[in-house]
Amino acid sequence: MNQQGHQAAATEATLIERPQQLVEFILRGARPRDEWGIGLETEKLVVDHSTGEAVPYERIRELLRRLDGIGGWQGTYEGENLIGLQGQRSSVTLEPGGQLELSGKFCCDIHCSWRDLNRYRRHIVAVGKELGLLFLGLGTHPFTRLDEISWLPKGRYRIMSQYMLKTGDMGQRMMKQTAGTQVNLDFSDAADCSRKLRLSQRLSAVAYALFANSPLLEGEPSGFLSTRGEIWSRTDNDRCGLIEDLLNPAAGLDDFVTYALDVPLYFIERNQQYVDMTASRFTFRQFLDSGWNGEGATLKDWNLHMSTLFPEVRLRPQIEVRSADSLPPRFTPSVAAFYKGLLYSEDALRGAEALLLPIAAGEFNDLYRRSWREGFKAGYAGGTFGEMITELLALAKTSLRQQFADAYSGADESHFLDPLEELVTDQETLAERLLKRWPTTRAEQLKLLVEHCGYGSK
């Protein structure tokens, strides 16, 4: 570990003695405008190439084993289990049902993120072909039943899976049957962070509609355009969905911290082991106030706790937006481009705020719930949600061109929005495109899925 790493570890081990330390920990992620970058995290489903069914951990472990040492990847383990790969600035991890996630390196621009994704894509497709595996950019498993998907052998997932049975009726579906796309974004200070948190949460409804790509579940159309959105809404009301206080136009970073403090703990880590804290609704606030087993809460505990919060937008400590489904490869950088366009420009921020922030909390909650059911066609303000989305996409495109002109990016990134313009022009989601062509036999269905969202496709 280098000196910087030692300093970070020492800071995380610091005992929390005053609540302001929690805010200060988050604000360590602040950067000046000319250092802002973009991070892209992409989950995809791993299925058998002949059946389309989810594959067991043993086959995914072999994929990781063969990738170990290629392109700088090194295997990571929990006990004797190979559970991921670590690169110099990016990582590959496994979600509870074996979904494969690339946490791409934090890049200066989306061109860098796209190169990183394509390099990784070439590796997994080549090795996957040898093993009879396909990788799908789709928000839910199209065929495999929940009880037929094996659990990844990871300690934290064992604790989470049992707790999920107490908090909603779809928590285990979320863990094993869904895949999403996340984007990580920078902020300059507390005020900028608060502003982007408020707007990003409002944009979650837009993202469910614009990036809807999960209309199937267990072999049948589910009735939703983003089944993943419905599943997340029925997972855990304490830690998922909207943070109600952030719907207040004056909400700030303190409101996010207050929310996080009052979410029950999953676990803490002691002696490199997870300690299950789910027997009672023991919140981080209680941990902070009274300690546990004679020990006080540390910043490391706070950081771990924040990794177990799954609202539409969270702080890790950068701003992470989480509402988009897993997507076909060429659509994936569009998510980063959309958010970067709207959040990294004062003009675009103001324009998006003018469209979204005046919506009353109750009305927004209703629009949010309809976004993954109805997509562009959700009724709003005498028209459709698609009309607002069209305006937001135009704002994002203009913003990206201006950011390039202002030398905030090394090359024009606006073309990454072109795939979304196709959807907006037709007012038709990827989910609707898929459903329109959905055939009757499994062989035809799998062939269509490979064409629609396969990682080996162009």
C-alpha positions in Angstrom: 0.0 0.0 0.0 1.4 3.4 -0.9 1.5 6.4 1.4 -1.8 7.8 0.1 -3.4 4.4 0.7 -2.1 4.3 4.2 -3.4 7.7 4.9 -6.9 6.8 3.5 -7.0 3.6 5.6 -6.0 5.5 8.7 -8.7 8.1 8.1 -11.3 5.4 7.6 -10.3 3.8 10.9 -11.0 7.1 12.7 -13.6 6.9 15.5 -16.6 9.2 14.7 -16.9 11.7 17.5 -19.1 14.3 15.9 -21.8 14.1 13.2 -20.1 16.6 11.0 -17.4 14.0 10.3 -19.9 12.2 8.2 -20.4 15.2 6.0 -16.7 15.8 5.8 -16.1 12.2 4.8 -18.4 12.7 1.8 -16.9 16.1 0.9 -13.5 14.4 0.5 -14.8 13.5 -2.9 -15.2 17.1 -4.0 -13.0 18.2 -7.0 -12.5 21.5 -8.8 -14.4 21.9 -12.1 -11.4 21.3 -14.4 -10.8 17.9 -12.7 -14.3 16.5 -13.1 -14.5 13.1 -14.7 -17.0 10.3 -15.3 -17.4 6.7 -14.1 -19.4 4.0 -15.8 -20.5 0.8 -14.1 -22.1 -1.8 -16.3 -23.8 -5.0 -15.2 -24.7 -7.7 -17.6 -26.4 -11.1 -17.4 -24.3 -14.3 -18.0 -26.3 -17.0 -19.7 -25.8 -20.3 -21.5 -25.4 -19.8 -25.2 -27.7 -22.6 -26.2 -30.5 -22.2 -23.7 -30.4 -18.6 -22.5 -30.6 -19.8 -18.9 -28.6 -18.3 -16.1 -25.4 -20.2 -15.4 -24.1 -21.4 -12.0 -21.2 -19.8 -10.2 -18.8 -22.6 -11.2 -19.0 -21.6 -14.9 -18.6 -17.9 -14.1 -15.6 -18.8 -11.8 -14.0 -20.5 -14.8 -14.5 -17.3 -16.8 -12.8 -15.3 -14.2 -10.0 -17.9 -13.9 -9.3 -17.6 -17.6 -9.4 -13.8 -17.6 -7.0 -13.7 -14.6 -3.7 -12.3 -16.0 -5.3 -11.0 -19.3 -5.1 -7.3 -19.9 -3.7 -6.6 -16.4 -6.6 -8.3 -14.5 -5.7 -10.1 -11.3 -8.1 -12.5 -9.4 -9.7 -11.4 -6.1 -10.9 -13.9 -3.6 -13.1 -14.2 -0.5 -11.6 -17.2 1.3 -11.0 -19.8 -1.4 -13.6 -18.4 -3.8 -12.6 -16.4 -6.8 -15.2 -13.6 -6.8 -13.8 -10.9 -9.1 -10.9 -9.3 -10.9 -8.9 -6.2 -10.1 -7.2 -4.0 -12.7 -5.0 -1.0 -12.2 -7.9 1.4 -12.2 -11.0 -0.7 -12.8 -12.5 -3.9 -11.4 -14.8 -6.8 -12.4 -17.2 -8.0 -9.7 -20.1 -10.4 -9.4 -23.6 -9.6 -8.2 -25.5 -12.1 -6.1 -26.9 -14.1 -9.0 -23.7 -14.1 -11.0 -24.3 -10.9 -12.9 -21.0 -9.6 -14.2 -20.2 -6.0 -13.5 -17.4 -3.8 -14.8 -16.6 -0.9 -12.6 -14.8 1.1 -15.2 -11.9 3.4 -14.4 -12.9 7.0 -13.5 -12.2 8.7 -16.8 -11.6 12.2 -18.0 -14.3 11.8 -20.7 -16.8 9.4 -22.1 -14.5 8.4 -25.0 -12.2 7.0 -22.3 -15.1 5.1 -20.7 -16.1 3.7 -24.1 -12.6 2.5 -24.8 -12.4 0.9 -21.4 -15.8 -0.9 -21.9 -14.8 -2.2 -25.3 -11.5 -3.5 -24.2 -13.2 -5.4 -21.4 -16.0 -6.5 -23.8 -13.5 -8.1 -26.2 -12.0 -10.0 -23.4 -15.2 -11.4 -21.9 -16.7 -12.3 -25.3 -13.6 -14.1 -26.5 -13.3 -16.2 -23.3 -17.0 -16.6 -23.0 -17.3 -18.1 -26.4 -14.8 -20.8 -25.4 -17.0 -21.6 -22.4 -20.4 -21.4 -24.1 -21.4 -18.2 -22.4 -23.4 -15.2 -23.7 -23.5 -11.8 -22.1 -26.7 -9.8 -22.3 -27.3 -6.1 -21.7 -30.8 -6.6 -20.4 -32.4 -5.4 -17.1 -33.8 -8.7 -16.0 -33.1 -12.4 -16.6 -35.4 -13.2 -19.5 -36.0 -16.9 -18.8 -34.6 -18.3 -15.5 -36.8 -18.7 -12.5 -35.7 -17.1 -9.2 -35.2 -20.4 -7.4 -33.1 -21.8 -10.3 -30.4 -19.1 -10.0 -27.6 -20.0 -7.6 -26.2 -17.6 -5.0 -22.7 -16.2 -5.3 -20.6 -17.5 -2.3 -20.0 -14.1 -0.7 -20.5 -13.3 3.0 -22.4 -10.1 2.6 -24.8 -11.6 0.2 -25.7 -14.4 2.6 -26.7 -11.8 5.2 -28.5 -9.6 2.7 -30.5 -12.4 1.1 -32.1 -13.4 4.4 -32.8 -9.8 5.4 -34.5 -9.2 2.0 -37.2 -11.7 3.0 -38.3 -9.3 5.7 -38.5 -6.1 3.8 -40.5 -6.6 0.6 -41.7 -9.3 -1.7 -39.0 -8.9 -4.5 -35.7 -8.3 -2.7 -34.2 -11.6 -3.7 -35.4 -11.0 -7.3 -33.5 -7.7 -7.2 -30.4 -9.5 -6.1 -30.4 -12.4 -8.5 -32.5 -11.4 -11.5 -31.7 -7.8 -12.3 -28.9 -5.9 -13.9 -28.4 -2.1 -14.2 -26.1 0.7 -15.4 -24.7 3.2 -13.0 -22.9 6.5 -13.6 -20.5 8.3 -11.1 -20.3 12.0 -11.3 -18.3 14.8 -9.6 -19.2 17.8 -7.6 -17.2 20.8 -6.4 -18.6 21.6 -2.9 -21.5 21.0 -0.6 -23.8 23.3 -2.5 -23.0 21.8 -5.8 -23.4 18.3 -4.4 -26.8 19.1 -2.9 -28.1 20.6 -6.2 -27.0 17.6 -8.2 -28.5 15.2 -5.6 -31.9 17.0 -5.9 -31.9 17.0 -9.7 -30.5 13.5 -10.1 -33.3 12.1 -8.0 -35.9 13.9 -10.2 -34.1 12.5 -13.2 -34.7 8.9 -11.9 -38.2 8.9 -13.4 -36.7 10.1 -16.7 -34.1 7.3 -16.6 -36.6 4.6 -16.0 -38.6 5.7 -19.1 -35.6 6.5 -21.4 -33.5 3.5 -20.5 -36.4 0.9 -20.1 -35.0 -2.4 -21.3 -36.4 -5.2 -19.1 -39.9 -6.2 -20.3 -39.5 -9.9 -19.6 -39.4 -12.1 -16.5 -39.2 -15.9 -16.3 -40.1 -16.4 -20.0 -43.0 -14.0 -20.2 -43.7 -10.3 -20.8 -44.1 -8.9 -17.3 -46.4 -6.0 -18.0 -43.7 -3.5 -17.3 -41.2 -1.8 -19.7 -38.6 -1.8 -16.9 -39.5 -4.8 -14.8 -36.3 -4.0 -12.9 -37.9 -0.7 -11.8 -40.9 -2.6 -10.4 -38.7 -5.1 -8.6 -36.6 -2.4 -7.0 -39.7 -0.6 -5.8 -40.7 -3.7 -3.9 -37.3 -4.5 -2.3 -36.8 -2.5 0.8 -38.5 0.9 1.5 -35.8 1.8 4.0 -32.9 1.8 1.6 -34.3 1.8 -2.0 -36.3 4.2 -4.2 -36.7 7.9 -3.6 -35.4 9.8 -0.6 -38.5 11.8 0.2 -36.6 14.7 1.9 -34.6 15.2 -1.4 -37.8 16.1 -3.1 -37.8 19.4 -1.2 -36.3 22.1 -3.4 -34.2 23.3 -0.5 -32.9 19.9 0.5 -29.1 19.5 1.0 -26.3 17.2 1.9 -27.4 17.1 5.5 -30.7 15.6 4.4 -28.9 12.7 2.7 -26.8 12.1 5.8 -29.9 12.1 8.0 -31.5 9.6 5.7 -28.4 7.3 5.8 -28.2 7.5 9.6 -31.7 6.2 10.0 -31.4 3.1 7.7 -30.9 -0.2 9.6 -27.5 -1.8 9.4 -26.9 -5.0 7.4 -23.5 -5.7 9.0 -20.3 -4.2 10.2 -16.8 -5.7 9.5 -14.6 -6.8 12.4 -11.4 -8.9 12.0 -12.1 -9.2 8.2 -15.4 -10.9 8.9 -19.0 -9.6 8.4 -20.9 -9.3 11.7 -24.7 -9.8 11.0 -26.6 -6.8 12.5 -30.0 -7.6 11.0 -31.6 -9.3 14.1 -33.0 -6.0 15.1 -33.6 -2.7 13.3 -30.3 -1.2 14.6 -29.6 2.0 12.7 -26.4 3.7 12.1 -27.6 6.5 14.3 -28.0 4.1 17.2 -24.6 2.7 16.5 -23.2 6.2 16.5 -25.0 7.1 19.8 -24.5 4.0 21.8 -21.8 1.9 20.1 -21.9 -1.9 19.7 -20.3 -4.5 22.0 -18.2 -1.8 23.6 -17.0 -0.4 20.2 -17.7 2.9 18.6 -18.5 3.6 15.0 -15.7 4.5 12.6 -15.5 6.2 9.3 -14.8 2.7 7.8 -18.2 1.6 9.2 -19.8 4.6 7.7 -18.3 3.9 4.3 -19.4 0.3 4.4 -22.9 1.3 5.5 -23.2 3.7 2.6 -22.4 0.9 0.2 -25.5 -0.9 1.4 -27.9 2.0 0.6 -29.6 1.6 -2.8 -31.7 4.7 -3.5 -32.0 6.1 -7.0 -29.0 8.4 -6.2 -26.4 8.0 -3.5 -23.0 9.2 -2.5 -20.0 6.9 -2.6 -18.7 9.7 -2.0 -19.1 10.7 -5.6 -22.7 11.1 -6.9 -23.9 7.7 -8.2 -27.1 7.5 -10.3 -28.6 4.1 -10.4 -31.9 4.1 -12.3 -31.0 2.9 -15.8 -31.5 -0.7 -16.9 -28.6 -2.8 -18.3 -28.4 -1.8 -21.9 -27.0 -3.0 -25.3 -23.4 -2.0 -25.6 -23.9 0.9 -28.0 -26.5 2.5 -25.6 -24.4 2.1 -22.5 -22.3 5.3 -22.9 -25.5 7.2 -23.7 -26.4 7.0 -20.0 -23.1 8.7 -19.0 -23.6 11.3 -21.8 -27.1 12.1 -20.7 -26.2 12.8 -17.1 -22.9 14.5 -17.9 -24.7 16.8 -20.4 -27.3 17.8 -17.8 -25.2 18.0 -14.6 -21.9 19.4 -15.8 -23.3 22.7 -17.3 -24.9 25.6 -15.6 -27.3 26.3 -18.5 -28.3 22.6 -18.7 -28.7 22.4 -14.9 -31.0 25.4 -14.9 -33.0 24.1 -17.8 -33.5 20.6 -16.3 -34.3 22.2 -12.9 -37.0 24.4 -14.5 -38.6 21.3 -16.0 -38.4 18.9 -13.0 -38.2 20.8 -9.7 -41.6 22.6 -9.9 -43.4 19.2 -9.9 -45.0 18.8 -6.5 -43.8 15.8 -4.5 -47.0 13.8 -4.7 -47.3 14.4 -8.4 -43.7 13.4 -9.0 -44.1 10.2 -6.9 -47.0 9.2 -9.2 -45.0 10.0 -12.4 -42.0 8.1 -11.0 -44.1 5.0 -10.4 -45.6 5.2 -13.9 -42.3 5.7 -15.6 -41.3 2.1 -15.6 -44.8 1.0 -16.6 -45.6 3.4 -19.4 -42.3 4.9 -20.5 -42.5 7.9 -22.9 -46.3 7.5 -23.0 -46.9 8.3 -19.4 -49.3 11.2 -19.3 -48.0 14.5 -17.9 -49.2 18.1 -17.9 -51.7 17.6 -20.6 -49.2 15.8 -22.8 -46.8 12.9 -22.4 -43.6 12.4 -20.4 -41.9 11.8 -23.7 -42.2 15.5 -24.6 -40.3 16.5 -21.5 -37.7 13.8 -22.2 -37.2 15.2 -25.7 -36.5 18.6 -24.2 -34.0 17.2 -21.7 -32.2 15.2 -24.4 -31.8 18.4 -26.4 -30.4 20.2 -23.4 -27.9 17.4 -22.8 -26.7 17.4 -26.4 -26.3 21.2 -26.5 -24.4 21.1 -23.2 -22.0 18.4 -24.3 -21.1 20.4 -27.5 -20.5 23.5 -25.3 -18.4 21.6 -22.8 -16.2 20.5 -25.7 -16.1 24.1 -27.0 -15.1 25.3 -23.5 -12.3 22.7 -23.4 -13.8 20.7 -20.6 -13.6 17.5 -22.8 -10.9 16.5 -25.2 -13.4 15.5 -27.9 -17.0 16.2 -28.7 -19.1 13.6 -26.7 -22.6 14.6 -28.0 -22.7 11.8 -30.6 -23.0 9.3 -27.7 -26.6 10.6 -27.4 -27.4 9.6 -31.0 -28.9 6.2 -30.0 -31.3 7.9 -27.6 -32.4 10.3 -30.3 -33.6 7.3 -32.3 -35.8 6.2 -29.3 -37.1 9.8 -28.7 -37.9 10.3 -32.4 -40.0 7.2 -32.4 -41.2 7.7 -28.8 -40.5 4.0 -28.3 -38.4 2.4 -25.7 -35.9 -0.5 -26.2 -38.4 -2.6 -24.2 -41.2 -1.9 -26.7 -38.9 -2.6 -29.6 -38.1 -6.0 -28.1 -41.7 -6.8 -27.3 -42.8 -5.9 -30.8 -40.5 -8.6 -32.3 -40.9 -11.2 -29.5 -41.2 -14.7 -31.2 -42.8 -17.8 -29.8 -40.0 -20.4 -29.6 -37.0 -20.3 -27.2 -34.5 -20.6 -30.0 -35.9 -17.6 -31.8 -36.2 -15.7 -28.6 -32.6 -16.2 -27.7 -31.5 -15.3 -31.3 -33.5 -12.0 -31.0 -32.0 -11.3 -27.5 -28.4 -11.7 -28.9 -29.3 -9.3 -31.7 -31.0 -6.9 -29.4 -28.6 -6.7 -26.5 -25.8 -9.3 -26.9 -22.2 -8.1 -26.0 -20.9 -9.8 -29.1 -23.1 -7.6 -31.3 -22.0 -4.3 -32.8 
